[in-house]
Amino acid sequence: MDNGIVWRPTERQIKESRLQGFIEKHEFRDYQELFKKSIDDVAWFWDAFVKDLGLIWDAPYKTVLDVSRGWEWATWFRGGKFNWVYNALDRHAQSSESRNKPAVIWEKEDSTHGILTYKELLDQVNRFANALLALGIEKGDRLGVFMPMSPECVIATLSISKIGAIFTPIFSGYAAAAIADRLTDCQAKLLITADGFLRRGNLVPMKPTADEALKLAPSVKHCIVKKRTQSPIPWNADKDLDWDELVGKQSPECPHEKTDPEDPYMIIYTSGTTGKPKGTVHVHCGFPLKSAMDLAYHFDLKSSDILFWFTDMGWMMGPWEVSGALLLGAAIFIYDGAPDYPKPDRLWDMIARHRVTALGVSPTVIRALMRHPLEEVKRHDLSSLRILGSTGEPWNPDPWMWYFEHIGGKRCPIINYSGGTEIGGGILCCSFLEPLKPCAFTGPTLGMDADVLDEQGAPIRGEVGELVIRKPWIGMARGFWNDAKRYEQTYWSRFPDVWVHGDWALVDADGFWFIEGRSDDTIKVAGKRIGPAEVESALVSHAAVSEAAAIGVPDELKGEKVVCFAVLKPGYTADESLRSELRQHAVSALGKAVAPDKIKFVKEIPKTRNAKIMRRVIRAKYLGLSDLGDLSGLENTSALDEIGKAL
């Protein structure tokens, strides 16, 4: 190894990469010269990218970048007309070269599988789009998508955008209250769901959960249900519509809406440290183009590739995979089961059988799978892989090396990737042109003028600081739904004209970047972000709880797990029976995936003088750290002892 470097690109990998082709096309000497140009002149870069991709415009744009309202409200490609689904689907399906290429390859946990070509996918999308139009759905209407990772989920997503409506992806593991919060906030007109799906051989019902959510979301007028498992489900004749009956009678022809580049296409909710989930708004010429650029130039995804990102449509990597890969004319592989069921080698078996070329997972998945005997990997031919990706949370060195050596055979680079829902893709990444160090990023993605700042806003290297972005980029959120002030306060209020992301980052002596965790209190369980306030609200909604505090603590498998501290109301006894009842209450409100791992009982919770919960102090005390940080704002010092002896 050389300064910790474990991988360098071969001459062939460099020569055949899309990124090297772009460098040569624009006559740059090397990657660093291109990167500097991409952040010095972000308008030039994004203009060059859309031209390189050969995107089709219904009307040409007149201005690439408009910052007249300030960088936080930058807009792109003004004067043009652009629908991302037409570019991701119709243009490929109408081409004799790609119409019969696979677009979606899918497999269910019971091993049922199939393929939709670009032409077949277009037919299904058009039929579903026509069904939505027949129900009175119009441009700008909001629709919720609460489905497992299935071909119907992809079809619904594309159909909504094609007609100019706005979709809200909802994690398939959410409980009814979390679903209702999102549907109500965006005033959704329609929900699309399924009867259920299989997880470790057991039926996970979705329709009953959807029904409970709709009782709390009066704006929803219709619920379209795809019967995937054929299990008995409740049926509301006034609201429910059968997917197959509705879609089967529709025409396979449907023109796309000629949307403005800044027309919203998605409201995706992300949890913060306080308050309700944030409805992040993304537009036709935003998130899809950012995802396509990251995949094209950093992951080197080509039209001949099959991308399998192990995710859910409710997390940003689901829409990211669909929009980015299809815009590039590649195929996506989707799977809605457990990665190690019915045998520990399920993931590797699917990669080998379907000849997947690009695999994306979270470190959590690798940490879980590497516990099985290595023979579970070795029995499968993984030679089709040429790209490894990862995102979700920081790596540990051992799992990173296991992934690199045993899955990628030391020949596939691990494209480490970190950004966020509000970013529309990555801030930091790697590429096929630069050497790799375990767990690290080689730097910011193209077009991202990122930096690491100290508390005063000065750039720092070799120590941890705030990860920031100094200039607008195409994938950035267009605010939060009906909450512009919260958006500005969350990301733009600390330093003038600087996006503060909320991650701690470090740039080492060799120029490699590392993410060191959240600088706010957001908890990441297996790569899934949840705000402590959302957990606390679930507990406080129980009659026995007067106050609660939630923190994330390190977990070998999930990266973080949730630990809660609850203050009980008079008349309630802190015992195991109540603890169990509270956890089940939280599961009902949040879903099992992000529910508390432990619930501790205390008499009081550490707070500031203005009544803010000091979660960082709680976490440090719980973990037994000697340095609890600045305690000058702590109002009730006796509460620290409560954390230390919590039952």
TANOR-V994866 format. One record per helix or strand of 2 or more residues. SS is the DSSP state (h for helix, s for strand). FROM is the first residue (numbers start at 0). TO is the last residue. Records with the same first field share a line. If there is no record, write none. Layout:
SS: FROM-TO / FROM-TO
This chain:
s: 4-6 / 62-65 / 74-77 / 101-106 / 112-116 / 141-145 / 165-168 / 189-193 / 195-198 / 201-204 / 221-225 / 239-241 / 263-269 / 277-282 / 305-308 / 330-334 / 357-360 / 386-389 / 412-415 / 417-419 / 424-428 / 435-436 / 442-443 / 449-452 / 464-468 / 497-506 / 512-517 / 522-524 / 527-529 / 544-554 / 558-567 / 597-601 / 606-607
h: 10-15 / 17-24 / 30-39 / 41-52 / 70-72 / 83-92 / 117-133 / 150-161 / 175-184 / 206-214 / 242-247 / 286-297 / 315-326 / 345-353 / 362-368 / 374-377 / 396-406 / 483-490 / 531-539 / 575-589 / 591-593 / 614-621 / 637-643
